[in-house]
Amino acid sequence: MSNKEIVADLLQRIPETASLHDIAQEIEFVAAVRQGISELDRGESIPIEKVEAELPSWVIK
């Protein structure tokens, strides 16, 4: 499925009342997920141990 087809499908599923901001957020989410899957397919993952070690620095207190 091409990127254009993915966006067209997404637009069909978004409610008519969705704002442009809502639509942009949905497109960004789909793009990020597809990028992540692509990175995983290329073997560009981060070991869970490294994520767990860095996680505390991501939390804002």
PDB file of N, CA, C and O in Angstrom:
ATOM      1  N   MET A   1       0.862  -1.173   0.000  1.00  0.00           N
ATOM      2  CA  MET A   1       0.000   0.000   0.000  1.00  0.00           C
ATOM      3  C   MET A   1       0.909   1.236   0.000  1.00  0.00           C
ATOM      4  O   MET A   1       1.841   1.320   0.799  1.00  0.00           O
ATOM      5  N   SER A   2       0.643   2.176  -0.878  1.00  0.00           N
ATOM      6  CA  SER A   2       1.443   3.399  -0.956  1.00  0.00           C
ATOM      7  C   SER A   2       1.067   4.356   0.178  1.00  0.00           C
ATOM      8  O   SER A   2       0.015   4.220   0.802  1.00  0.00           O
ATOM      9  N   ASN A   3       1.940   5.312   0.427  1.00  0.00           N
ATOM     10  CA  ASN A   3       1.655   6.310   1.461  1.00  0.00           C
ATOM     11  C   ASN A   3       0.360   7.063   1.165  1.00  0.00           C
ATOM     12  O   ASN A   3      -0.422   7.351   2.071  1.00  0.00           O
ATOM     13  N   LYS A   4       0.147   7.374  -0.094  1.00  0.00           N
ATOM     14  CA  LYS A   4      -1.068   8.098  -0.488  1.00  0.00           C
ATOM     15  C   LYS A   4      -2.309   7.244  -0.210  1.00  0.00           C
ATOM     16  O   LYS A   4      -3.329   7.759   0.246  1.00  0.00           O
ATOM     17  N   GLU A   5      -2.219   5.957  -0.482  1.00  0.00           N
ATOM     18  CA  GLU A   5      -3.338   5.055  -0.212  1.00  0.00           C
ATOM     19  C   GLU A   5      -3.598   4.932   1.292  1.00  0.00           C
ATOM     20  O   GLU A   5      -4.746   4.855   1.730  1.00  0.00           O
ATOM     21  N   ILE A   6      -2.523   4.914   2.069  1.00  0.00           N
ATOM     22  CA  ILE A   6      -2.678   4.834   3.521  1.00  0.00           C
ATOM     23  C   ILE A   6      -3.405   6.063   4.049  1.00  0.00           C
ATOM     24  O   ILE A   6      -4.302   5.943   4.884  1.00  0.00           O
ATOM     25  N   VAL A   7      -3.024   7.247   3.566  1.00  0.00           N
ATOM     26  CA  VAL A   7      -3.682   8.484   4.006  1.00  0.00           C
ATOM     27  C   VAL A   7      -5.132   8.515   3.530  1.00  0.00           C
ATOM     28  O   VAL A   7      -6.014   8.940   4.275  1.00  0.00           O
ATOM     29  N   ALA A   8      -5.386   8.077   2.318  1.00  0.00           N
ATOM     30  CA  ALA A   8      -6.756   8.054   1.801  1.00  0.00           C
ATOM     31  C   ALA A   8      -7.632   7.134   2.658  1.00  0.00           C
ATOM     32  O   ALA A   8      -8.772   7.474   2.973  1.00  0.00           O
ATOM     33  N   ASP A   9      -7.095   5.972   3.030  1.00  0.00           N
ATOM     34  CA  ASP A   9      -7.832   5.046   3.890  1.00  0.00           C
ATOM     35  C   ASP A   9      -8.081   5.674   5.258  1.00  0.00           C
ATOM     36  O   ASP A   9      -9.177   5.567   5.809  1.00  0.00           O
ATOM     37  N   LEU A  10      -7.074   6.318   5.793  1.00  0.00           N
ATOM     38  CA  LEU A  10      -7.210   6.979   7.091  1.00  0.00           C
ATOM     39  C   LEU A  10      -8.293   8.055   7.038  1.00  0.00           C
ATOM     40  O   LEU A  10      -9.106   8.158   7.956  1.00  0.00           O
ATOM     41  N   LEU A  11      -8.308   8.842   5.990  1.00  0.00           N
ATOM     42  CA  LEU A  11      -9.306   9.908   5.851  1.00  0.00           C
ATOM     43  C   LEU A  11     -10.723   9.347   5.766  1.00  0.00           C
ATOM     44  O   LEU A  11     -11.672   9.992   6.211  1.00  0.00           O
ATOM     45  N   GLN A  12     -10.870   8.160   5.202  1.00  0.00           N
ATOM     46  CA  GLN A  12     -12.191   7.530   5.122  1.00  0.00           C
ATOM     47  C   GLN A  12     -12.700   7.133   6.503  1.00  0.00           C
ATOM     48  O   GLN A  12     -13.907   7.111   6.742  1.00  0.00           O
ATOM     49  N   ARG A  13     -11.770   6.818   7.420  1.00  0.00           N
ATOM     50  CA  ARG A  13     -12.151   6.334   8.736  1.00  0.00           C
ATOM     51  C   ARG A  13     -12.288   7.439   9.783  1.00  0.00           C
ATOM     52  O   ARG A  13     -12.888   7.218  10.835  1.00  0.00           O
ATOM     53  N   ILE A  14     -11.744   8.619   9.511  1.00  0.00           N
ATOM     54  CA  ILE A  14     -11.812   9.724  10.472  1.00  0.00           C
ATOM     55  C   ILE A  14     -13.198  10.367  10.395  1.00  0.00           C
ATOM     56  O   ILE A  14     -13.730  10.559   9.301  1.00  0.00           O
ATOM     57  N   PRO A  15     -13.781  10.698  11.535  1.00  0.00           N
ATOM     58  CA  PRO A  15     -15.109  11.331  11.530  1.00  0.00           C
ATOM     59  C   PRO A  15     -15.107  12.666  10.776  1.00  0.00           C
ATOM     60  O   PRO A  15     -14.094  13.364  10.732  1.00  0.00           O
ATOM     61  N   GLU A  16     -16.235  13.002  10.198  1.00  0.00           N
ATOM     62  CA  GLU A  16     -16.379  14.265   9.456  1.00  0.00           C
ATOM     63  C   GLU A  16     -16.105  15.481  10.331  1.00  0.00           C
ATOM     64  O   GLU A  16     -15.713  16.536   9.832  1.00  0.00           O
ATOM     65  N   THR A  17     -16.308  15.334  11.622  1.00  0.00           N
ATOM     66  CA  THR A  17     -16.138  16.463  12.544  1.00  0.00           C
ATOM     67  C   THR A  17     -14.692  16.658  12.995  1.00  0.00           C
ATOM     68  O   THR A  17     -14.409  17.575  13.766  1.00  0.00           O
ATOM     69  N   ALA A  18     -13.779  15.819  12.531  1.00  0.00           N
ATOM     70  CA  ALA A  18     -12.375  15.920  12.940  1.00  0.00           C
ATOM     71  C   ALA A  18     -11.775  17.240  12.445  1.00  0.00           C
ATOM     72  O   ALA A  18     -12.017  17.672  11.318  1.00  0.00           O
ATOM     73  N   SER A  19     -10.994  17.857  13.315  1.00  0.00           N
ATOM     74  CA  SER A  19     -10.316  19.108  12.935  1.00  0.00           C
ATOM     75  C   SER A  19      -9.075  18.779  12.107  1.00  0.00           C
ATOM     76  O   SER A  19      -8.637  17.629  12.058  1.00  0.00           O
ATOM     77  N   LEU A  20      -8.520  19.789  11.463  1.00  0.00           N
ATOM     78  CA  LEU A  20      -7.280  19.589  10.716  1.00  0.00           C
ATOM     79  C   LEU A  20      -6.166  19.134  11.647  1.00  0.00           C
ATOM     80  O   LEU A  20      -5.323  18.322  11.267  1.00  0.00           O
ATOM     81  N   HIS A  21      -6.166  19.659  12.866  1.00  0.00           N
ATOM     82  CA  HIS A  21      -5.175  19.261  13.854  1.00  0.00           C
ATOM     83  C   HIS A  21      -5.315  17.769  14.193  1.00  0.00           C
ATOM     84  O   HIS A  21      -4.316  17.055  14.281  1.00  0.00           O
ATOM     85  N   ASP A  22      -6.546  17.308  14.381  1.00  0.00           N
ATOM     86  CA  ASP A  22      -6.802  15.886  14.656  1.00  0.00           C
ATOM     87  C   ASP A  22      -6.309  15.014  13.496  1.00  0.00           C
ATOM     88  O   ASP A  22      -5.686  13.974  13.714  1.00  0.00           O
ATOM     89  N   ILE A  23      -6.587  15.438  12.290  1.00  0.00           N
ATOM     90  CA  ILE A  23      -6.179  14.687  11.104  1.00  0.00           C
ATOM     91  C   ILE A  23      -4.657  14.634  11.023  1.00  0.00           C
ATOM     92  O   ILE A  23      -4.083  13.581  10.746  1.00  0.00           O
ATOM     93  N   ALA A  24      -4.003  15.774  11.264  1.00  0.00           N
ATOM     94  CA  ALA A  24      -2.543  15.819  11.225  1.00  0.00           C
ATOM     95  C   ALA A  24      -1.945  14.895  12.274  1.00  0.00           C
ATOM     96  O   ALA A  24      -0.955  14.213  12.008  1.00  0.00           O
ATOM     97  N   GLN A  25      -2.537  14.865  13.466  1.00  0.00           N
ATOM     98  CA  GLN A  25      -2.032  13.983  14.528  1.00  0.00           C
ATOM     99  C   GLN A  25      -2.168  12.513  14.131  1.00  0.00           C
ATOM    100  O   GLN A  25      -1.271  11.713  14.395  1.00  0.00           O
ATOM    101  N   GLU A  26      -3.268  12.164  13.508  1.00  0.00           N
ATOM    102  CA  GLU A  26      -3.472  10.781  13.069  1.00  0.00           C
ATOM    103  C   GLU A  26      -2.432  10.386  12.018  1.00  0.00           C
ATOM    104  O   GLU A  26      -1.871   9.291  12.063  1.00  0.00           O
ATOM    105  N   ILE A  27      -2.186  11.292  11.075  1.00  0.00           N
ATOM    106  CA  ILE A  27      -1.192  11.014  10.031  1.00  0.00           C
ATOM    107  C   ILE A  27       0.191  10.876  10.651  1.00  0.00           C
ATOM    108  O   ILE A  27       0.947   9.981  10.273  1.00  0.00           O
ATOM    109  N   GLU A  28       0.536  11.745  11.595  1.00  0.00           N
ATOM    110  CA  GLU A  28       1.833  11.656  12.275  1.00  0.00           C
ATOM    111  C   GLU A  28       1.971  10.341  13.024  1.00  0.00           C
ATOM    112  O   GLU A  28       3.038   9.726  13.011  1.00  0.00           O
ATOM    113  N   PHE A  29       0.898   9.905  13.678  1.00  0.00           N
ATOM    114  CA  PHE A  29       0.933   8.642  14.419  1.00  0.00           C
ATOM    115  C   PHE A  29       1.195   7.474  13.477  1.00  0.00           C
ATOM    116  O   PHE A  29       2.057   6.636  13.741  1.00  0.00           O
ATOM    117  N   VAL A  30       0.447   7.422  12.376  1.00  0.00           N
ATOM    118  CA  VAL A  30       0.620   6.329  11.414  1.00  0.00           C
ATOM    119  C   VAL A  30       2.038   6.362  10.839  1.00  0.00           C
ATOM    120  O   VAL A  30       2.661   5.313  10.678  1.00  0.00           O
ATOM    121  N   ALA A  31       2.549   7.548  10.531  1.00  0.00           N
ATOM    122  CA  ALA A  31       3.901   7.672   9.992  1.00  0.00           C
ATOM    123  C   ALA A  31       4.936   7.166  10.995  1.00  0.00           C
ATOM    124  O   ALA A  31       5.883   6.478  10.615  1.00  0.00           O
ATOM    125  N   ALA A  32       4.759   7.504  12.270  1.00  0.00           N
ATOM    126  CA  ALA A  32       5.706   7.070  13.293  1.00  0.00           C
ATOM    127  C   ALA A  32       5.676   5.553  13.464  1.00  0.00           C
ATOM    128  O   ALA A  32       6.724   4.924  13.607  1.00  0.00           O
ATOM    129  N   VAL A  33       4.493   4.969  13.449  1.00  0.00           N
ATOM    130  CA  VAL A  33       4.381   3.512  13.579  1.00  0.00           C
ATOM    131  C   VAL A  33       5.039   2.825  12.394  1.00  0.00           C
ATOM    132  O   VAL A  33       5.778   1.857  12.569  1.00  0.00           O
ATOM    133  N   ARG A  34       4.776   3.319  11.189  1.00  0.00           N
ATOM    134  CA  ARG A  34       5.374   2.716   9.992  1.00  0.00           C
ATOM    135  C   ARG A  34       6.895   2.862  10.010  1.00  0.00           C
ATOM    136  O   ARG A  34       7.609   1.951   9.591  1.00  0.00           O
ATOM    137  N   GLN A  35       7.391   3.994  10.488  1.00  0.00           N
ATOM    138  CA  GLN A  35       8.833   4.196  10.583  1.00  0.00           C
ATOM    139  C   GLN A  35       9.431   3.203  11.586  1.00  0.00           C
ATOM    140  O   GLN A  35      10.477   2.608  11.328  1.00  0.00           O
ATOM    141  N   GLY A  36       8.764   3.030  12.722  1.00  0.00           N
ATOM    142  CA  GLY A  36       9.237   2.078  13.722  1.00  0.00           C
ATOM    143  C   GLY A  36       9.283   0.661  13.192  1.00  0.00           C
ATOM    144  O   GLY A  36      10.252  -0.059  13.429  1.00  0.00           O
ATOM    145  N   ILE A  37       8.262   0.257  12.488  1.00  0.00           N
ATOM    146  CA  ILE A  37       8.225  -1.089  11.906  1.00  0.00           C
ATOM    147  C   ILE A  37       9.348  -1.250  10.887  1.00  0.00           C
ATOM    148  O   ILE A  37      10.000  -2.292  10.826  1.00  0.00           O
ATOM    149  N   SER A  38       9.561  -0.217  10.098  1.00  0.00           N
ATOM    150  CA  SER A  38      10.631  -0.242   9.098  1.00  0.00           C
ATOM    151  C   SER A  38      11.997  -0.383   9.768  1.00  0.00           C
ATOM    152  O   SER A  38      12.843  -1.145   9.300  1.00  0.00           O
ATOM    153  N   GLU A  39      12.213   0.347  10.857  1.00  0.00           N
ATOM    154  CA  GLU A  39      13.474   0.261  11.599  1.00  0.00           C
ATOM    155  C   GLU A  39      13.665  -1.142  12.175  1.00  0.00           C
ATOM    156  O   GLU A  39      14.764  -1.694  12.119  1.00  0.00           O
ATOM    157  N   LEU A  40      12.604  -1.714  12.723  1.00  0.00           N
ATOM    158  CA  LEU A  40      12.682  -3.078  13.249  1.00  0.00           C
ATOM    159  C   LEU A  40      13.025  -4.073  12.145  1.00  0.00           C
ATOM    160  O   LEU A  40      13.827  -4.983  12.350  1.00  0.00           O
ATOM    161  N   ASP A  41      12.411  -3.896  10.970  1.00  0.00           N
ATOM    162  CA  ASP A  41      12.690  -4.783   9.841  1.00  0.00           C
ATOM    163  C   ASP A  41      14.157  -4.711   9.424  1.00  0.00           C
ATOM    164  O   ASP A  41      14.715  -5.696   8.941  1.00  0.00           O
ATOM    165  N   ARG A  42      14.783  -3.547   9.610  1.00  0.00           N
ATOM    166  CA  ARG A  42      16.203  -3.371   9.264  1.00  0.00           C
ATOM    167  C   ARG A  42      17.125  -3.771  10.421  1.00  0.00           C
ATOM    168  O   ARG A  42      18.345  -3.647  10.314  1.00  0.00           O
ATOM    169  N   GLY A  43      16.546  -4.246  11.517  1.00  0.00           N
ATOM    170  CA  GLY A  43      17.343  -4.660  12.662  1.00  0.00           C
ATOM    171  C   GLY A  43      17.834  -3.513  13.510  1.00  0.00           C
ATOM    172  O   GLY A  43      18.804  -3.668  14.253  1.00  0.00           O
ATOM    173  N   GLU A  44      17.191  -2.364  13.420  1.00  0.00           N
ATOM    174  CA  GLU A  44      17.614  -1.170  14.149  1.00  0.00           C
ATOM    175  C   GLU A  44      16.814  -1.006  15.447  1.00  0.00           C
ATOM    176  O   GLU A  44      16.207   0.036  15.693  1.00  0.00           O
ATOM    177  N   SER A  45      16.829  -2.044  16.257  1.00  0.00           N
ATOM    178  CA  SER A  45      16.081  -1.978  17.517  1.00  0.00           C
ATOM    179  C   SER A  45      17.023  -1.650  18.672  1.00  0.00           C
ATOM    180  O   SER A  45      18.244  -1.740  18.540  1.00  0.00           O
ATOM    181  N   ILE A  46      16.442  -1.274  19.795  1.00  0.00           N
ATOM    182  CA  ILE A  46      17.187  -0.971  21.008  1.00  0.00           C
ATOM    183  C   ILE A  46      16.872  -2.072  22.017  1.00  0.00           C
ATOM    184  O   ILE A  46      15.705  -2.389  22.245  1.00  0.00           O
ATOM    185  N   PRO A  47      17.904  -2.653  22.621  1.00  0.00           N
ATOM    186  CA  PRO A  47      17.646  -3.711  23.615  1.00  0.00           C
ATOM    187  C   PRO A  47      16.807  -3.169  24.774  1.00  0.00           C
ATOM    188  O   PRO A  47      16.973  -2.023  25.189  1.00  0.00           O
ATOM    189  N   ILE A  48      15.913  -4.001  25.284  1.00  0.00           N
ATOM    190  CA  ILE A  48      15.007  -3.589  26.358  1.00  0.00           C
ATOM    191  C   ILE A  48      15.775  -3.129  27.587  1.00  0.00           C
ATOM    192  O   ILE A  48      15.316  -2.240  28.305  1.00  0.00           O
ATOM    193  N   GLU A  49      16.927  -3.717  27.837  1.00  0.00           N
ATOM    194  CA  GLU A  49      17.731  -3.316  28.989  1.00  0.00           C
ATOM    195  C   GLU A  49      18.164  -1.848  28.891  1.00  0.00           C
ATOM    196  O   GLU A  49      18.180  -1.131  29.891  1.00  0.00           O
ATOM    197  N   LYS A  50      18.505  -1.419  27.702  1.00  0.00           N
ATOM    198  CA  LYS A  50      18.904  -0.025  27.501  1.00  0.00           C
ATOM    199  C   LYS A  50      17.711   0.911  27.700  1.00  0.00           C
ATOM    200  O   LYS A  50      17.845   1.976  28.302  1.00  0.00           O
ATOM    201  N   VAL A  51      16.554   0.511  27.196  1.00  0.00           N
ATOM    202  CA  VAL A  51      15.343   1.316  27.369  1.00  0.00           C
ATOM    203  C   VAL A  51      15.001   1.428  28.844  1.00  0.00           C
ATOM    204  O   VAL A  51      14.696   2.514  29.337  1.00  0.00           O
ATOM    205  N   GLU A  52      15.053   0.304  29.550  1.00  0.00           N
ATOM    206  CA  GLU A  52      14.744   0.311  30.981  1.00  0.00           C
ATOM    207  C   GLU A  52      15.710   1.208  31.752  1.00  0.00           C
ATOM    208  O   GLU A  52      15.305   1.879  32.701  1.00  0.00           O
ATOM    209  N   ALA A  53      16.987   1.226  31.352  1.00  0.00           N
ATOM    210  CA  ALA A  53      17.980   2.053  32.033  1.00  0.00           C
ATOM    211  C   ALA A  53      17.732   3.543  31.784  1.00  0.00           C
ATOM    212  O   ALA A  53      17.976   4.367  32.665  1.00  0.00           O
ATOM    213  N   GLU A  54      17.250   3.890  30.590  1.00  0.00           N
ATOM    214  CA  GLU A  54      17.022   5.290  30.231  1.00  0.00           C
ATOM    215  C   GLU A  54      15.647   5.802  30.645  1.00  0.00           C
ATOM    216  O   GLU A  54      15.442   7.011  30.747  1.00  0.00           O
ATOM    217  N   LEU A  55      14.718   4.907  30.881  1.00  0.00           N
ATOM    218  CA  LEU A  55      13.340   5.280  31.177  1.00  0.00           C
ATOM    219  C   LEU A  55      13.196   6.312  32.307  1.00  0.00           C
ATOM    220  O   LEU A  55      12.429   7.263  32.152  1.00  0.00           O
ATOM    221  N   PRO A  56      13.893   6.163  33.417  1.00  0.00           N
ATOM    222  CA  PRO A  56      13.736   7.158  34.488  1.00  0.00           C
ATOM    223  C   PRO A  56      14.048   8.595  34.036  1.00  0.00           C
ATOM    224  O   PRO A  56      13.461   9.541  34.562  1.00  0.00           O
ATOM    225  N   SER A  57      14.942   8.767  33.092  1.00  0.00           N
ATOM    226  CA  SER A  57      15.279  10.114  32.621  1.00  0.00           C
ATOM    227  C   SER A  57      14.184  10.701  31.735  1.00  0.00           C
ATOM    228  O   SER A  57      14.178  11.907  31.486  1.00  0.00           O
ATOM    229  N   TRP A  58      13.258   9.871  31.256  1.00  0.00           N
ATOM    230  CA  TRP A  58      12.175  10.346  30.405  1.00  0.00           C
ATOM    231  C   TRP A  58      10.991  10.871  31.209  1.00  0.00           C
ATOM    232  O   TRP A  58      10.143  11.585  30.675  1.00  0.00           O
ATOM    233  N   VAL A  59      10.933  10.523  32.479  1.00  0.00           N
ATOM    234  CA  VAL A  59       9.792  10.882  33.324  1.00  0.00           C
ATOM    235  C   VAL A  59      10.029  12.268  33.929  1.00  0.00           C
ATOM    236  O   VAL A  59      11.067  12.527  34.537  1.00  0.00           O
ATOM    237  N   ILE A  60       9.053  13.141  33.749  1.00  0.00           N
ATOM    238  CA  ILE A  60       9.109  14.480  34.315  1.00  0.00           C
ATOM    239  C   ILE A  60       8.412  14.440  35.658  1.00  0.00           C
ATOM    240  O   ILE A  60       7.273  13.986  35.768  1.00  0.00           O
ATOM    241  N   LYS A  61       9.105  14.919  36.679  1.00  0.00           N
ATOM    242  CA  LYS A  61       8.522  14.916  38.029  1.00  0.00           C
ATOM    243  C   LYS A  61       8.092  16.287  38.426  1.00  0.00           C
ATOM    244  O   LYS A  61       7.579  16.477  39.529  1.00  0.00           O
TER     245      LYS A  61
END
